[in-house]
Amino acid sequence: MIDLHTHTIFSDGLLIPSELVRHAAVNGYRAIALTDHGDHSNLDFIVPRMVHVCKILSASHQLQVIPGIELTYVPPEHIAELTVKAREMGARIVVVHGETIVEPVTPGTNMAAIQASVDILAHPGLITAEAAALAAERGIHLEITTRRGHSLTNGHVVRMAREHGAPLIMNTDTHLPGDLVTDEKAWQIAAGASLTQNEIEEMFRHSEELAENVSKGQ
């Protein structure tokens, strides 16, 4: 499993980074990104610490540990600005908390994230055709999530991605140890979202390619 959207105690997760990475290693993960929730208030606190700890943990475990951030509830007009700042600080994965149907994220967030060329638009809910088409044009990954609640719209996200050619990626949005999934469970969830075997294989290739690309030079 390659999982590029997870959380630690640096936002609303239960585990410190060392604990989360150890759980991921035991579960057979090959790569994991630590992407705690961030905005203007804490970006400079989270990102440098994740850069530091990910280097240590990558050297100590048989998996890639990638520093990142999930820009969360950031007003759409500030997403591009914070994306640039996060990358300047060393974040190798920039995720944006999409317009999920189970939280009151500001309308316009999905499109602003895509326009900012982030890496992953997380659980983008009832994403529009226009946004999906732009994601395809810019190579922005739309997330299929294993997380309860957010996963309610996986089928719609698959349909939009399929119709407009946007790349899909699967993540867990882990907050607790039990949120991590096996490869088998990931396949089941993907199939339940109507993805074909070829589409599932392609989605997992996207994860591998993104993990490899963002880890260069780490």
HUKALIN-V794709 format. One record per pair of residues at least 12 apart in sequence whose C-alpha atoms are under 7 Angstrom apart, sorted by the first residue. I is the first residue (numbers start at 1). GAP is how many residues later the second one is. Records with the same first field share a line. If there is no record, write none. Layout:
I: GAP + GAP
//
This chain:
1: 27 + 28 + 29 + 181 + 182
2: 27 + 28 + 29 + 30 + 205 + 206
3: 28 + 29 + 30 + 168 + 169
4: 28 + 29 + 167
5: 28 + 29 + 30 + 166 + 167 + 168
6: 27 + 28 + 29 + 30 + 166 + 167 + 168 + 169
7: 27 + 28 + 29 + 166 + 167 + 168
8: 28 + 167
10: 26 + 36
11: 25 + 26
12: 163
13: 162 + 163
14: 161 + 162
20: 157
23: 154
25: 38
27: 155
29: 34
30: 33 + 34
31: 32 + 33 + 34
32: 32 + 33 + 34
33: 32 + 33 + 34 + 35
34: 32 + 33 + 34
35: 32 + 33 + 34 + 35
36: 33 + 34
37: 32 + 33 + 34 + 35
38: 31 + 32 + 33 + 34
39: 32 + 33 + 35
43: 43
47: 21 + 22 + 39 + 42 + 43 + 44
48: 41 + 42
50: 17
51: 16 + 39
54: 12 + 13
66: 26 + 149
67: 24 + 25 + 26
68: 23 + 24 + 25 + 26
69: 22 + 24 + 25 + 26
70: 24 + 25 + 26 + 27
71: 24 + 25 + 26
72: 24 + 25
73: 24 + 32 + 33
75: 31
76: 32 + 33 + 36
79: 33 + 34 + 37
80: 36
83: 35
92: 122
93: 26 + 121
94: 24 + 25 + 26
95: 23 + 24 + 25 + 26 + 27
96: 17 + 24 + 25 + 26
97: 24 + 25
98: 12 + 23 + 24 + 25 + 26
99: 25 + 26
100: 23 + 24 + 25 + 50
101: 24
102: 47 + 48
110: 14
111: 20
114: 21 + 26
117: 21 + 23
118: 22
119: 21 + 22
120: 20 + 21 + 22 + 23
121: 20 + 21 + 22
122: 20 + 21
123: 20 + 21 + 22 + 27
125: 28 + 32
126: 27 + 30
127: 30
129: 31
132: 28 + 29 + 32 + 34
133: 31 + 33
135: 31
136: 28 + 29 + 30 + 31
139: 27 + 28
140: 27
141: 25 + 26 + 27 + 28
142: 25 + 26 + 27
143: 25 + 26 + 27 + 28
144: 24 + 25 + 26 + 27
145: 25 + 26 + 27
146: 25 + 26 + 43
147: 25 + 26
154: 39
155: 38 + 39
158: 35
168: 35
169: 34 + 35 + 37 + 38
//
